[in-house]
Amino acid sequence: MSGAARRVIPIEERAEWESALEGVPHAFAHTWASCAAMALTTGYPTFLYAWSEGNARTVCAIAERGDEGEIDILTPYGFGGFAGDAGFEDDWSAFVRERGYVCGYLGLNPLFAPDGLADRSDFAQHNVVHLLELSRGRTPSAPRSPATAAARSPVLGRTAPASSRTGPRSPSSSSAASARSSGPAARHPSTPSPPPPGGPCWPAMTCSSSASKAPMGHPPQRACSAPPRSAARPCSA
């Protein structure tokens, strides 16, 4: 097993920054694009701390602020913080002493933070993070029918401490989400459903403009009404 190694990559080194993130699960807040945008906004010197030892790897984007001898650090805007494997803690402690940082505020992403950070004495939890499962939608190779469309595309709400990993989805949250989304897919009232082949067709909506009801300096108001159901006629092929 190879020994531990550390790199501190400045925001000016885009290629090296992006290379250090390869293979490490991370959030958008860790990316060069996000951190570069924040650096342009704040003017803070921004770096990526990258630690490795054998197959273990950890990254953390940081920004410096303050004057020489009074510099503290923070994580750039977004859910960043440490991402990767445990085992970097001793190297991190040596790193901040070498740099002379007086303090730091590092926000953690509950999906990517290494195990064990919540057990540290300098850990604090301020809120609860809600995560949405967005990867369960339709795939191009799996067509779905309208009757099962909602049931196959649930949006799952998860809660997790701001500094801990999320565990497996609990049965209660999964079943609740399925119950919310098991009904027929809803349409906006102003969006008519497309007619089935051979089914009824509807005349176009009728609209009229009224200049007398429009406020001064505004264009005439336009009112539209849908035709009655009795106006349906068979659709042509």
HUKA-V254023 format. One record per pair of residues at least 24 apart in sequence whose C-alpha atoms are under 6 Angstrom apart, sorted by sequence separation. I is the first residue (numbers start at 1). J is the second residue. D is the distance in Angstrom with one decimal. If there is no record, write none. Layout:
i:I j:J d:D
i:I j:J d:D
//
This chain:
i:59 j:83 d:5.4
i:132 j:156 d:5.5
i:58 j:83 d:5.5
i:81 j:106 d:5.7
i:132 j:157 d:5.0
i:58 j:84 d:4.3
i:81 j:107 d:5.3
i:131 j:157 d:5.7
i:57 j:84 d:5.7
i:58 j:85 d:5.5
i:81 j:108 d:4.5
i:131 j:158 d:4.9
i:154 j:181 d:5.8
i:57 j:85 d:5.6
i:80 j:108 d:5.9
i:86 j:114 d:5.1
i:130 j:158 d:5.3
i:56 j:85 d:5.7
i:72 j:101 d:5.1
i:80 j:109 d:5.6
i:83 j:112 d:4.8
i:85 j:114 d:5.0
i:86 j:115 d:6.0
i:130 j:159 d:4.5
i:71 j:101 d:5.3
i:72 j:102 d:5.4
i:74 j:104 d:5.5
i:79 j:109 d:5.1
i:83 j:113 d:4.8
i:84 j:114 d:5.5
i:129 j:159 d:5.6
i:151 j:181 d:5.7
i:202 j:232 d:5.0
i:30 j:61 d:6.0
i:72 j:103 d:5.0
i:73 j:104 d:4.6
i:74 j:105 d:4.8
i:75 j:106 d:5.2
i:82 j:113 d:5.4
i:129 j:160 d:5.4
i:150 j:181 d:5.4
i:151 j:182 d:4.7
i:201 j:232 d:5.5
i:72 j:104 d:5.4
i:74 j:106 d:5.4
i:128 j:160 d:5.8
i:150 j:182 d:5.7
i:200 j:232 d:5.6
i:201 j:233 d:5.3
i:128 j:161 d:4.9
i:129 j:162 d:5.6
i:200 j:233 d:5.4
i:201 j:234 d:5.9
i:128 j:162 d:5.7
i:200 j:234 d:4.8
i:201 j:235 d:5.2
i:11 j:46 d:5.6
i:150 j:185 d:5.7
i:200 j:235 d:5.7
i:11 j:47 d:5.5
i:199 j:235 d:5.9
i:10 j:47 d:4.3
i:198 j:235 d:5.4
i:9 j:47 d:5.2
i:9 j:48 d:5.0
i:8 j:48 d:5.6
i:8 j:49 d:4.8
i:7 j:50 d:5.1
i:6 j:50 d:5.7
i:6 j:51 d:4.6
i:5 j:51 d:5.8
i:5 j:52 d:5.3
i:4 j:52 d:5.6
i:4 j:53 d:4.2
i:29 j:78 d:5.1
i:3 j:53 d:5.6
i:29 j:79 d:5.7
i:30 j:80 d:5.5
i:29 j:80 d:4.9
i:2 j:54 d:5.2
i:110 j:162 d:5.5
i:1 j:54 d:5.3
i:110 j:163 d:5.0
i:110 j:164 d:4.6
i:111 j:165 d:5.2
i:108 j:163 d:5.2
i:110 j:165 d:4.6
//
